[in-house]
């Protein structure tokens, strides 16, 4: 089975970002099903990076590509004070 790397931006508190991500997961599952869609619906949840690093968008994407795992949580890293880049390797 393969995997597709996906990213999305979300802005707000961690609770708001989590809610935005969960809504994106539900939308993906509604549109593409619950198995091997290659979308965020395949991630098990969302984990925020504990690092205090503020990334550039390209630096954040490189970090996420290297640190996300298929069948695991999506990861969120901070771009600015309240903006995050979320990434996940999603089964397809």
N, C-alpha and C positions, 0 to 999 in steps of 0.2 A: 504494500500500500504506500501511497505517496503522501506528501504534505505540501501545503501551500502556505507561504508566509504572508500574513496580513497585518496591516497597521491601521490605526485610526487615532485622531486627536480628540481629546475631551478637555473641557475647561470647567473648573469648579473645585470645591473641597474634595477630599478623597471619597467621602460618602456620595457626593453628587456624581463624581467620575465613575464610581462603582455602579451607580444606578443607570447612568448613560450606557456603560458597557453591558450591563445585564439586559437592558432594552435592546441593544444591538444583537446580543446573543439570541434573544427570543425572536426577533425579527428574522434573523438568519434561519433559525429552526423552522419558523412558519413558512418561509419562502422556499427552503431547500431541503427540508427534512432533518431528521435527527442522526443520520449516519453518513459519514464520509462526504460531507458537503464541501469541505475545503474552506469553510467560513468560521467566524468566531463562535458559532454554536458548538463547535467541536472542542473548544477550550473548557477545562474543568472549572474555571473561575478566574479571578483576577488577584494578582499579588503586586503590591507597590514596592519598587526598589527602595531599600532602606538607606541607600546612599544619599548624601546631601548634595551630590553633584547636580548641577544644572547643565543639561546637554544642549548642544546645537541639534537641529533636526537630523542632520546626517550622522552626527556622533551617536545620537540616541538610537537611530535605526541600526547602525553597526553593532552597538551594544546588544540590542534586542535580538538581532539575527544570531549572534554568538551565544546568547544566554537563554533563549526560550527553548523549550523542549516539546516535541510532539506528545500529545495526550496529557499535558500538564496545564497549569494555569497560564493565562496570558500574563505578561509583565507590563507594568506601567513605570515610565521614568519621567522625571520633571523636565519640561522645556523652559518654562518661566514660572513665576510665582504661583499661578493657579492653572497652568496648562500642562497637560501630560500627553506623551505619545505612548500608545498601547500597541504591543505586538504579540503575535502568537504564531507558532507553526501548527497549522490546522490539518487534520487528517482528511485526505481526499482519495 
